[in-house]
């Protein structure tokens, strides 16, 4: 059920998941308000002033003033504040060398306080990165023009910061961010993973290599997001990896990989045709999907051949893909109605029915002039499934056909058109 739902969504061009940060990042309230970062800065300023007054009023030791530096370091640098704690501890030891037990205890306290404060500010929010990204503040998101700072923010503990930094780097087409963005494809937050994939898709060919490697990732979300990004890039260099990924165990991943190959287009056609005839059923299924989107005479011919595939799902996908090929595939499909293989005729009829009205005139002509009864009967059935009243005259003429199967198909088709136009639905296919 999960895979089928995903596939229905992709066929409509939709994503199967919502992004948890899109609304938070793009929807902003009107009017002035204090945000987390604003309150955080005010709190730190008040804390520094209060502690300074307290230290001087009580005659505290000068080393205690170093805690003020640790507060600032923890607020601005988070996890890296531990390094500041180590430096302050080393300074305290150096000032009181040789150090006694009390000095060593204070040195350990400096490091411990830096560590604890960094986590305290982390939990409280108020991230300095928001000064550059304006996350959660009124007005549009403003990207930091310094791409080095943006790349650094890809490792932020705040998922909103990572999300926005990835988006900014993608918009900036910053190729130096390829590696860090590729690392974000494994991010624990799905929204961040999606934004990283989207950004990589904007960076073009430099992102192909890490994205193709991500097609082998153990996380199904990473794989399909990588496939989407490769489709956005549409670089032929990705063809071998994408064709191999058609064997993915997840249906949605395979469909996204197939669509990526379709986006590459003609350069991928030969590899897809080969996969359609030599690959396993997963590869053949995906190759059929991609070839239907590419279209063209060679793709249509290969898909018609796939209508006799031993796997039912592959046959069904090939028929649907032929329908996706559109009006350009109609002449080849009509010609294929003469096939002795019943599966091929059924698949072709389904494809012509999917194409719909653009196929009506060609089918009516085949019904009137076709020298093979299979062609005439198949054309009649397809016209009935399409349900266009424009085919009625040709179908009435076919009621006098010399072949009994053609006459039966014409009667069923006329009934199908009647039901279709009465809103009762099209008839089931018979052959």
Residue pairs with C-beta under 8 A, 6 or more apart in sequence:
3 250
3 251
3 252
4 251
5 16
6 16
6 251
6 252
6 255
7 251
7 252
7 255
9 15
9 16
10 16
10 252
10 255
10 256
10 259
15 194
16 252
17 190
17 194
19 190
19 191
19 194
19 195
20 189
20 190
20 191
21 159
21 160
21 163
21 189
21 191
21 192
21 195
22 191
24 135
24 136
24 160
25 135
25 141
25 160
25 163
25 164
25 167
26 141
28 137
28 138
28 139
28 140
29 138
30 138
31 138
32 138
33 138
34 42
35 130
35 136
35 137
36 124
36 125
36 126
36 127
36 130
36 136
37 125
37 126
37 127
37 128
37 130
37 131
37 136
37 137
39 126
40 75
40 121
40 124
40 125
40 126
40 127
41 126
43 126
44 71
44 72
44 75
44 126
47 71
48 68
48 71
48 72
51 67
51 68
51 71
52 65
52 68
54 60
55 64
55 65
63 92
63 95
63 96
63 106
66 88
66 91
66 92
66 110
67 110
67 113
69 84
69 88
70 81
70 84
70 85
70 88
70 110
70 113
70 114
70 117
71 117
73 80
73 81
73 84
73 85
73 114
74 81
74 84
74 114
74 117
74 118
74 120
74 121
75 117
75 121
75 126
75 128
76 128
77 84
77 118
78 118
78 121
78 122
78 127
78 157
79 118
79 122
79 157
80 118
81 114
81 115
81 117
81 118
82 111
82 114
82 115
82 118
84 114
85 110
85 111
85 112
85 113
85 114
85 115
86 111
86 114
88 110
88 114
89 106
89 107
89 108
89 110
89 111
90 107
92 103
92 106
92 107
92 110
93 99
93 103
93 104
93 107
96 103
99 107
122 157
125 158
127 135
127 156
127 158
127 161
129 135
129 153
129 156
129 158
129 161
129 165
130 136
130 137
130 161
132 142
132 143
132 144
132 146
132 149
132 150
132 153
133 141
133 142
133 143
133 144
133 153
133 161
133 164
133 165
133 168
134 140
134 141
134 142
135 141
135 158
135 160
135 161
135 164
136 160
141 164
141 167
141 168
143 150
143 164
143 167
143 168
143 171
143 172
144 150
144 153
144 168
147 169
147 172
147 174
147 176
147 177
150 165
150 168
150 169
150 172
150 174
150 177
151 165
151 169
151 174
151 176
151 177
151 180
153 161
153 162
153 164
153 165
154 162
154 165
154 166
154 169
154 177
154 180
154 181
154 183
154 184
155 162
155 180
156 162
156 165
159 187
159 189
159 191
159 192
162 184
162 187
162 189
162 192
163 189
163 191
163 192
163 195
166 181
166 184
166 192
166 195
166 196
166 198
166 199
167 195
167 198
167 199
169 177
169 181
169 199
170 181
170 195
170 198
170 199
170 200
170 201
170 202
170 203
171 199
171 202
173 202
173 203
173 204
174 203
175 203
175 204
175 206
175 207
177 199
177 203
178 200
178 203
178 206
178 207
178 210
179 210
181 196
181 199
181 200
181 203
181 207
182 196
182 200
182 207
182 210
182 211
182 213
182 214
184 192
184 193
184 195
184 196
185 193
185 196
185 197
185 200
185 214
185 217
185 222
185 225
185 226
186 193
186 217
186 219
186 222
187 193
187 196
190 221
193 221
193 222
193 225
194 225
196 225
197 211
197 225
197 226
197 228
197 229
198 228
198 229
198 232
200 207
200 210
200 211
200 229
201 207
201 228
201 229
201 230
201 231
201 232
201 233
202 232
203 233
204 233
204 235
205 233
205 235
205 237
207 229
207 233
208 230
208 233
208 235
208 237
208 238
211 226
211 229
211 230
211 233
211 238
212 226
212 230
212 238
212 241
212 242
214 222
214 223
214 225
214 226
215 223
215 226
215 227
215 230
215 241
215 242
215 244
215 245
215 248
215 257
216 223
217 223
217 226
220 250
220 252
220 253
223 245
223 248
223 250
223 253
224 250
224 252
224 253
224 256
227 242
227 245
227 253
227 256
227 257
227 259
227 260
228 256
228 260
230 238
230 242
230 260
231 256
231 259
231 260
231 262
231 263
231 264
232 263
234 260
234 263
234 264
234 265
235 264
236 264
236 267
236 268
238 260
238 264
239 261
239 264
239 267
239 268
239 271
240 271
242 257
242 260
242 261
242 264
242 268
243 261
243 268
243 271
243 272
243 275
243 283
243 287
245 253
245 254
245 257
246 254
246 257
246 258
246 261
246 275
246 279
246 282
246 283
246 285
246 286
246 287
247 254
247 279
247 280
247 282
247 283
248 254
248 257
248 282
249 282
254 282
254 285
254 286
255 286
255 289
257 286
258 286
258 287
258 289
258 290
258 293
259 289
259 290
259 293
261 268
261 271
261 272
261 286
261 290
262 268
262 289
262 290
262 291
262 292
262 293
262 294
265 294
266 294
266 296
268 290
268 294
269 291
269 294
269 296
269 298
269 299
272 287
272 290
272 291
272 294
272 299
272 302
273 287
273 291
273 298
273 299
273 302
275 283
275 284
275 286
275 287
276 283
276 284
276 287
276 288
276 291
276 302
276 303
276 305
276 306
277 284
277 302
277 305
279 287
281 311
281 313
281 314
284 306
284 309
284 311
284 314
285 311
285 313
285 314
285 317
288 303
288 306
288 314
288 317
288 318
288 321
289 317
289 320
289 321
291 299
291 302
291 303
291 321
292 299
292 303
292 318
292 320
292 321
292 322
292 323
292 324
292 325
293 321
293 324
295 324
295 325
295 326
295 328
295 329
296 328
297 332
299 325
300 322
300 325
300 328
300 329
300 332
300 333
301 332
303 318
303 321
303 322
303 325
304 318
304 322
304 332
304 333
304 336
304 344
304 347
304 348
306 314
306 315
306 318
307 315
307 318
307 319
307 322
307 336
307 341
307 343
307 344
307 346
307 347
307 348
308 315
308 341
308 343
308 344
309 315
309 318
315 343
315 347
316 347
318 347
319 346
319 347
319 348
319 350
319 351
319 354
320 350
320 351
320 354
322 329
322 333
322 347
322 348
322 351
322 354
323 350
323 351
323 352
323 353
323 354
323 355
324 354
325 351
326 355
326 358
327 355
327 358
327 359
329 351
329 355
330 352
330 355
330 358
330 359
330 362
331 362
333 348
333 351
333 352
333 355
333 359
334 352
334 362
334 363
334 366
334 375
334 379
335 375
336 344
336 345
336 348
337 345
337 348
337 349
337 366
337 370
337 372
337 374
337 375
337 378
337 379
338 370
338 372
338 374
338 375
339 345
339 348
339 374
340 374
342 431
345 374
345 378
345 431
346 429
346 431
348 378
349 378
349 381
349 382
349 385
349 429
349 431
350 385
350 429
352 359
352 363
352 378
352 382
352 386
353 382
353 385
353 386
353 426
353 429
356 386
356 388
357 386
357 388
359 382
359 386
360 383
360 386
360 388
360 390
360 391
363 379
363 382
363 383
363 386
363 391
364 379
364 383
364 390
364 391
364 394
366 375
366 376
366 379
367 376
367 379
367 380
367 383
367 391
367 394
367 395
367 397
367 398
367 410
368 394
368 397
368 398
370 376
370 379
373 401
373 403
373 405
373 406
376 398
376 401
376 403
376 406
376 409
377 403
377 405
377 406
377 408
377 409
377 431
378 409
378 431
380 395
380 398
380 406
380 409
380 410
380 412
380 413
381 409
381 412
381 413
381 429
381 430
381 431
383 391
383 394
383 395
383 413
383 417
384 395
384 409
384 412
384 413
384 414
384 415
384 416
384 417
384 426
384 427
385 413
385 416
385 426
385 427
385 429
386 426
387 416
387 417
387 419
387 420
387 421
387 426
388 417
389 417
389 421
391 413
391 417
392 414
392 417
395 410
395 413
395 414
395 417
396 410
396 414
398 406
398 407
398 409
398 410
399 407
399 410
399 411
399 414
400 407
401 407
401 410
409 430
412 427
412 430
413 427
415 427
416 426
416 427
419 425
419 426
419 427
420 426
